Amino acid sequence: MSAARRAAAAQRSAARAAASGSGPRDDRSALPLFPGATSWFALLGETLLVGILVAVVSLPVVTAPAALAAGARHLRRYVHAESSGLAAFWRDVRAALAGGVGVGAGAVVVAALALFALGLAGSDPSPVGRVMLAVAALALLALATCVALAAGAWEPRTGWRAAVGGLRDRLDADPVAALYTAGAVLALALLTWQLPPLAVPGLGLLALALVAVPERRRRGAEPVEGER
C-alpha cells in the first residue's frame, strides 16, 4: 500500500473514531447538536417505542399528561445521548403522576364540557350552531395544546405547578411554539380519526415534537463553527 493510501485510510479511521466518540476530535469539526439523533432510523424506532409506552400509561385517560411528560423527557435524553433506559422513563412516570393526575382530571372535565357543546352545536344547523361548533373545536384544540406544552415543560424538581403556571411566560417568549404544538396535536387527532391504532405512533411523534419545538430556538442561536 502506498504512503498516500495509508494516509487516506488513517484519516478515514480517525474520522470514524471522532464521529463515534471513541477517538480524539479534530477541533475544526463540530460535535452534532443532537448526538443521539444522528441515526434517523434509530430515532424513529425510539419514537415508536415511546408512543407505545405513552399509550399504555395513558389508558386511564387522566394519566395522559404524566405519560406524555415522561415520554418527552425520555426522548430528550435520547437525542442528547444521555442515559435513556426504560428505568428512567418509569421513574419519571411515578414522579409525574403525583400532580399529573390532577391536571388530567381537570382537562377531562373541560374536554367533556367542550364535547357537550360540540354535540349541541352539531344538532343546530343555524349559523349560531356553526359558530358554536367552531368555538368548541378550537377550545378542545387549545386545551390539548396547553396540556401538551405543560407536559413538555414538566420537570421532577419543579413539578406541575411550575409547568402549568409558566405557560403564559413561555407563550409570551415563543408564541410560535404554541402553533407548532397545536399542529402536532391536530395531526395526532387526524391520525386517530382516520385509523385509531395510529394514535400509538402519533403519541410518540407528539412527544418528539415537544422536544424539538423548544430546541429549534437554541439551535438557531448556536454560533456556526469557524465564526466563534
N, C-alpha and C positions, 0 to 999 in steps of 0.2 A: 504494500500500500504506500502510495506516495505521501510526502510530507503534507501536501495540500489536502489530501483526502483525510489523513489522520487529524489535521487541524479542524476540518469541517465536521468530522464525526465527534470530536471532543466538544466542539461548540454546540452541536445539537444535543449532546448528552447533558451539558451544563444548563442549556435552556430548559430541558425537561425537568431536571432536578430543581431549578429555580421555580418553575411553574408549580411543581408538586409540593414545594416547601422543604424538600429533603436536602437541598443544597443551598449554597450562598446565592444571593440575588444580585444581579447587576443593578447598580444604583440608577442606571439610565432607564430601567424598566419600572413600571408602576405595578404594585400589587393590585389585583382585582378588588373593586369596591365591595363586591359580594362574593367572597371566595367559595362559599358553599353552593352558589348558583351557576358555576361555570359550566356544569353539565345540565342542559335543559331537560334531557330525558330523565335524569335522576330527580331534578326538581319537580317534574310532572308527577313522577311516582310518589314523591313525598307529599305533594299537594293532594293527590287522590287518597293517600293513607290518612291524612288529616281530615279530609272530607268524611271518610268512614267513621273516624273517632268522634268528630263533632256530631255527626248524625246520631250515633249511638248514645252519646251523653245527652243529646237534645230530646230524646224520646219523651221524657216527662213534660216537655214544652217549656216550663218555667226555668229549666236549667240551660236553655239555649244560650243566653248571654255568657254564662260561665264557660260553656263548651267552646263558644267562639273565641272568647278571650284566651283560653288555654291553647286553642289551635293556632291563633295568631302569634302567641309567644313562642310556640314550638317552631313555626316556620321562620320567625325572626332569628331564633338561634341557629336554625339550619342554614339560612342564606349567609349568615355571618361566620359560618364554620365553627360555631361554638358547640358545646356538648348538647346534643339534641335527642337523647334517648327517651323512650316512652315513659320511663320512670319520672322524668321531669314533667312531662305532659300531665300525668295523673296527679302529681303534687300540685300543679297549677289548678287542675280541676277542683281538688279538695279545697284549696285556698280560695278559689273564686266562687265556690258555691255559697259561702257564708252570706255575702251580700248580693250575689248574683241571682239567687232565687227571688229575693225581694224585687229586684229590677225586672226579672222575668214576669213575676206575678203582676206588677204594675203595667207592664207592656201588654200582657194578655187582656187585662181589663179594658185598657184603652182600645186595643185592637178589636175586642168584642163589640164595643160601642160603635167603632167605625164600620164594622161589618154589618151591624144592625142598621146603621144609616144607609149603607150600600143596598141592603135589601129593600128598605123603604123607597129609596130613590129609584131602584130598578123597576118598582111597580108603578111609578108615576111617569107617564110618557110626556108630561108637560115640560116646558123649558126649565121650570123650577126643579123638577126632578132630575133633569140632566145636569144642572148646576150642582145640586146636592151630590150626585154621583161623582162628579169630578172632584169636589171638595173632599168627600170621604176617601176617594182613592189616593189623593195627594196626602191626606192625613196619614193613611196607612204607610205610604212610602216614606214620609218624613219620620214617622215613629220608628220604622225598621232601620232607617239610616242613622238616627240618633243612637239606637241601641247598638248598632254595629260600630259606630265611632267610639262609643263608650267602651265597648269590648276591646277594641283595638288599642285604647289608651290605658286599659287596666293594668296595674302593677300590684304584686303582692304587698309591697311596702306601703303603698298609699291607699289601696282598696277602691271600692266602688264609689265612695263619696267623692273622692278627687276625680275619678274618671267621669262621673256624671256632672259634677259641679264645674269641671273645667271645660265642658263642651262649648260654652259661649266664647271663652277666650280663644280656644283652638279654632273655632269657626271665624272669629274676627281676624286671627292671624293668617289663616289659609282657607278662605271660603271656597276655593276651587276643590279642596279636598272633599267637601260635602257632596259636590256634584259627581266627582269620580266614584265616591262610595255609594251614592244613590244609583248610579249606573250599574254598579256591581250588584246591588240589592235587586234592582229591576231585572237584570239578567238572570239572577237566581230565581226570581218569581216566574219569569217566562219559561225557563228550563223546566221548572217544576210543573207548570201548567201544561206544557207540551207533553212531558213524559215524567211522571212523579219520581221514578228511580234516578233521574238526572239531578235531583236535589242533592244527592250524595257528593258527586264531584263538584256541583255548584257551591256547596258549603266550603269545600276546600279552596276553590277559586276565590270565594269571598274572603276567607281568612288570608289568602295570599295578597289580595287587594289591600287589606288593612295594614299589611306590612309594606307594600310597595308605594302606596299613595303618600304616606309621610316621608318616605325615604327619597322621593323624587326631588324635593327641595334641597335636601342635603347633598344629593348627587350633583345638582346644578351649581351648588356653591363650592364644590371641590375644585381647587386650582388644577389646571392642566399641567402634567409633568413637563418640566423644562421651563415653565413660566414662574416657578417659585423663586 
